[in-house]
Amino acid sequence: MSHAAKRVEGITKESTQEMIDKVLEVYPEKGRKKRAPHLAPNDGVSSCVKSNRKTVPGVMSARGCAYAGAKGVVWGPIRDMVHISHGPVGCGWYSWGTRRNLMSGINGVTNFGMQFTSDFQEKDIVYGGDKKLKQLLEEAKGLFPLAKGISVLSECPVGLIGDDINAVAKQSAKELDIPVIPCNCEGFRGVSQSLGHHISNDTIRDFIIGTREFAEPESPYDIALIGDYNIGGDVWSAKALLEEIGLNVKATWTGDGELDRIAATHTVKLNLIHCYRSMNYMCRVMEEKYGIPWLEFNFFGPSKIKESLRAIGERFDDRIKENVEKVIAKYDPIMQAVIDEYRPRLEGKKVMIYVGGLRPRHTVGAYEDLGMVVVGTGYEFAHGDDYERTSPEMPVDTVIFDDASEFELEKFAHEIKPDLVASGIKEKYVFQKMGLPFRQMHSWDYSGPYHGYKGFPIFARDIDMAVNSPTWSLIKSPF
């Protein structure tokens, strides 16, 4: 059965549209007109909703800002750099510890999983924070001489008062003899954190890529793992699997990443991209400038792992293709044992997904491997090409929602009656108070990895625990 042929019993285009219309009724006419294009029944073949637009004023959604995309996603997980949040302490504090970008090494020596902030006060807003930033850069270099570089991530006030972080970074880089990369990612820029990803990619392009070479000799099997931020150890799981089929993962972007290796990625033979939304810009740059092809892959659930491994194998010689089949044969019975254990308890259970990045589509196959049905999905900050990739993965006529409000999600849950909501930390307690099983799919609720053959047994266990916990019998669901 093709993806486009997947259907869910009882869900039709008409029933989904009726549900959407009921939700829209509550909005005033102007708000209703703006939100309507962002909600639609899945047609199975195209981007059926509008995306990458401003959130309707007064409506609470789950989006992050450009600073969150730059600091919290792209730059923050690079472990051998100091990352400075330039602005008030509030944003800086928010960016620290809100994602589980696991790092190897010793904190403060070979990784810097800590927060650095210029801690703007009123006088800095009035007189500017350039001098303070210069002092902070000098202190960071003195305190952490082993840091390979320093990034400067600007918060909203920096853009409003006009601090020239680029000039300060350029001067300090010369004086301190260390790369200092300015990232003009003020939170108010763009409509979501997606622009922060793009801005960060541009700074890597302009300041980092092509400035180093790998110490190891080149081989035809050299690849880079792009757009994996090592949430719960996902990048380690994916890296181990790719190396098991005979490939050399020379750099990881940016989970547990190292500056020198990211800078030398221009010499690899293939870029494998995990999170398309946050890093497709960089893959396109390397393809255009260095001739490096790229391929999107999905290691969530055995079906997608198998499909992706074979697609990767096709980019290499017979040795890698043979290794792919050997690895699949090795893990197939192990994965089947996991499915045999959990599928009887999860068969037919309905899931509603709402996250950022890639998971609203990449995890669909993993749920289906467990016999579950995804009845609604959406992104916080997607673009049209994300929904084009999502539509064929979802059952036809199920609801697709872009930048959904808390109100919309709650109403959809009442109508769809999912057995599990898989979303981010902002939505977690809303749905748990509704008596709905919930799985936090942003940072795996302090579990993981979920990626690769190592991750699927953990994913299956966690989903089973969430859905079948006896605690739900103590709470009365509104439906």
Disulfide bonds with the S-S distance in Angstrom:
none
